[in-house]
Amino acid sequence: MEKYQRRNNESFLDWKLRLIIDKIEKTSDLDWIEIRDLLGLECSPDHLRKTAYGIYEYKNYIDEKINENINDEKVFKQLELKKLELQKEKIKVQTTKLELNKLLRKDARYEEFWDRVQNSIETVESPIFQEVSSIGGEKIGLVGLSDIHFGKIFDSYNNSYSTEICKQRLNILMNEIIEWIKDRNIVELHILNCGDSLDGLLRVNQIRVLEMGVIDSAIEFGRMMAEWLNQLSKYMPLTYHHVKSANHTEIRFLNVQAGSFPDEDLEKVIINYIHDVLKDNPRINVPLYESEYAAFSINGKNILAFHGHQHKGKKSETILKELQILLNIKIDYMIIGHLHHDSISTVGESEFGNIKIIILPSIMGSDAFSDKLLTGAKAGAMLFEFNTNKKGISTTEVILN
């Protein structure tokens, strides 16, 4: 009988329900009289039995409703999951549309950019060529220039710069080159541009130091450089080498990390612009290099030129050795820009003389940034004379401010 007694913490109603439900479900040995007496009820056993069956039916009804609610809740949850899936799909479609619109806008900007470049291309008329003297042997000249940063305007402690000053410096350089090739009896000329032709737009605060927009700068610089080379070709045939990658001309979205779009570079636009503008001049050759490294030879000496930003933090000697392995070539002269000051160092020897690393000065010269770092140097260019009868090269430094 103990199992039929009221349990601890069990209410009278719960006890009553337990006894009558067990009786109806035939899990109890008690009869209705015993249940009535155990509960202390003042009613007949028959009345208790009828009431118990009514309570039992009501209990089953409540249980069914609870199950229905549970099923409804499951259905609701399933609907919510479906709703979430639909929302995800909607977001995916929206994201795809956003990306598509972004690409369409990008393509439209590129088309507009190329339209402006193409519409500005007009071949220049070749000048009246002067006869080239061959007195003094087969001497070939190389003019090294870099970091022109066309479009930038500023005043610093020891320098001022603008597009007009840039043009003046290139005219000074042209006069120096003409004097040099006549004095040294140069019969063939190479011009090397090691990049950062424009100042570009790497950061928002550069907007205040740009004299014109980046696209306008690219077109204006290409036109100016083509005319400069055209005039120089009066005096002798020349080859214009131009590296196709630099940090300031890399097309990047504002605040995007450097090197994120290495193949999108305005140097490529400028090179092709110059190539097309000068295509009718038989004295000018503009090779279009496939990689970021411009590799060519003068008098059997192998020259590798690039801007220099690609190998930040590495020693020049290490870069030269690694590039010889990577490109599977022998390098006699490695020529770079980027650092805005000139330097020539010997790092080995070969059958043609010493292996040298040459750092070109900048046409722009020192600015507020270099003043802050105390690394400023004069604006300039370098002239190299290659003589077939001698090993090594002769070097002339040209100061432009």
Secondary structure, 3 states (H helix, E strand, C coil): CHHHCCCCCCCHHHHHHHHHHHHHCCCCCCCHHHHHHHHCCCCCHHHHHHHHHHHHHHHHHHHHHHHHHHHHHHHHHHHHHHHHHHHHHHHHHHHHHHHHHHHHHHHHHHHHHHHHHHHHCCCCCCCCCCCCCCCCCCEEEEEEECCCCECECEECCCCEECHHHHHHHHHHHHHHHHHHHHHHCEEEEEEEECCCCECCCCCHHHHHHECCCHHHHHHHHHHHHHHHHHHHCCCCCEEEEECCCCCCCECCCCCCCCCCCCCCEHHHHHHHHHHHHCCCCCCEECCCCCCCCEEEEECCEEEEEECCHHHCCCCHHHHHHHHHHHHCCCCCEEEECCCCCCEEEEEEEECCEEEEEEECCCCCCCCHHHHHHCCCCCCEEEEEEEECCCCCEEEEEEECC
